[in-house]
Amino acid sequence: MSHDFILVRLAQPPAHFPAELPNDFGEKDTVKFNDVAPLAQTLASKLGLKRNGPPVLGRQSYWWKTNDGGSLDVGLDEAAIHVDTHAHWRFVLEMFEYLNETYPDLAILDPQTMHLHNNESYYGILKSGTPFNPNFMAARLDIQDGI
């Protein structure tokens, strides 16, 4: 089972996180990544992303084999970073926190719940083990164990 997340740069951050995605949320609310090539190189060197086929409609796909035996399918384009998780959700947080150093306007969009998260609110999901997380028992155990 997988769960999708989208990392987006926000033109104006919400007053608090998590935040419900406004009904009219769109391109006007985001900031584009100017050049995804350096972003891809950074993620490849830091996290070990591997290119996965040719670009399709302007989006280059990558694959990250995580150390829990799972993987993240990552799509990069100038509008967003699309993440399809087949691993523990903590790896989405790891990617986010690394990128947030360069892009402080970055947020995690959960299209299933229609919420925006920063690192603290997303960590709260991991810690609480919500039913939206297919790894919720593992997440609860890992957080309790400090992993």
C-alpha positions in Angstrom: 0.0 0.0 0.0 1.3 3.4 -0.8 0.5 7.0 0.1 1.3 10.1 -1.9 2.7 13.3 -0.7 3.7 16.5 -2.6 6.4 18.8 -1.5 5.5 22.3 -2.6 7.0 25.8 -2.1 4.4 28.1 -0.6 4.2 31.8 -1.7 2.6 32.6 1.7 2.7 30.1 4.6 -0.4 29.4 6.6 -0.8 30.9 10.1 -0.3 27.4 11.5 0.3 23.8 10.6 -1.4 21.5 9.8 -3.5 23.7 7.7 -6.5 22.7 5.5 -5.8 23.2 1.9 -7.9 26.1 0.6 -10.5 25.2 -2.0 -8.9 27.6 -4.5 -5.3 26.5 -3.8 -3.4 26.6 -7.1 -0.4 27.9 -8.9 -0.9 31.4 -7.5 -0.1 29.9 -4.0 3.1 28.2 -4.9 6.7 29.2 -5.9 8.4 27.2 -8.7 11.7 25.4 -8.4 13.9 27.5 -10.7 16.0 24.6 -11.9 15.3 21.0 -11.0 18.7 19.6 -12.2 20.7 20.8 -9.2 17.8 19.7 -6.9 18.0 16.2 -8.5 21.8 16.1 -8.1 21.5 17.1 -4.5 18.9 14.5 -3.7 20.9 11.8 -5.6 24.1 12.6 -3.6 22.5 13.0 -0.2 19.8 10.4 -0.3 20.8 8.0 -3.1 18.0 8.7 -5.6 18.4 6.9 -8.9 17.0 8.1 -12.2 14.0 6.0 -13.2 13.3 6.3 -17.0 13.1 9.3 -19.2 11.1 12.5 -18.3 7.4 12.3 -19.0 5.5 15.6 -19.5 8.3 17.6 -17.9 8.6 15.4 -14.8 11.7 13.3 -14.2 11.1 10.1 -12.1 13.6 8.9 -9.5 13.6 5.9 -7.1 15.0 5.9 -3.6 15.6 2.4 -2.0 15.2 3.1 1.7 17.1 1.2 4.4 13.8 -0.4 5.7 13.6 -2.4 2.5 11.0 -0.1 0.9 11.2 2.6 -1.6 10.0 6.1 -2.5 9.1 6.9 -6.1 10.0 10.6 -6.5 8.9 12.8 -9.4 10.6 16.2 -9.9 9.3 19.1 -11.9 9.4 22.8 -11.6 6.1 22.9 -9.8 6.6 20.3 -7.0 8.3 17.1 -5.7 5.8 14.3 -6.0 6.5 11.4 -3.5 4.8 8.0 -3.7 5.7 6.1 -0.5 6.3 2.4 -0.4 8.4 2.7 2.8 8.1 4.2 6.2 6.8 7.7 6.2 9.8 8.9 8.2 11.7 9.0 4.9 9.4 11.7 3.5 10.2 13.7 6.6 14.0 13.1 6.1 13.7 14.4 2.5 11.6 17.3 3.6 14.0 18.3 6.4 17.0 18.1 4.1 15.3 20.2 1.4 13.9 22.7 3.9 17.4 23.9 4.7 17.6 25.2 1.1 13.9 25.9 0.6 12.4 27.3 3.9 9.1 27.9 2.1 8.6 24.2 1.6 5.6 22.4 2.9 4.2 18.8 2.7 0.9 18.5 1.0 -1.1 15.4 1.8 -3.6 15.1 -1.1 -5.6 12.3 0.7 -6.4 14.5 3.7 -6.0 17.9 1.9 -3.7 19.2 4.6 -0.4 21.2 4.4 2.3 20.2 6.9 5.6 21.5 8.2 8.1 19.2 9.8 6.5 19.5 13.3 2.9 18.7 12.2 4.1 15.9 9.9 6.1 14.4 12.8 3.0 14.6 14.8 1.3 12.2 12.3 4.2 9.8 12.7 4.1 10.0 16.4 0.3 9.6 16.7 0.2 6.7 14.2 -3.0 7.9 12.5 -5.0 5.4 10.5 -4.1 7.4 7.3 -0.6 6.0 7.7 -0.3 2.4 6.3 2.7 2.0 8.6 1.0 3.4 11.6 2.0 0.6 14.0 5.6 0.7 12.8 5.6 4.4 13.0 4.3 4.3 16.6 7.0 1.8 17.6 9.8 3.6 15.8 8.9 6.9 17.4 8.7 5.3 20.8 12.1 3.7 20.2 13.5 7.0 19.1 14.2 5.9 15.5 
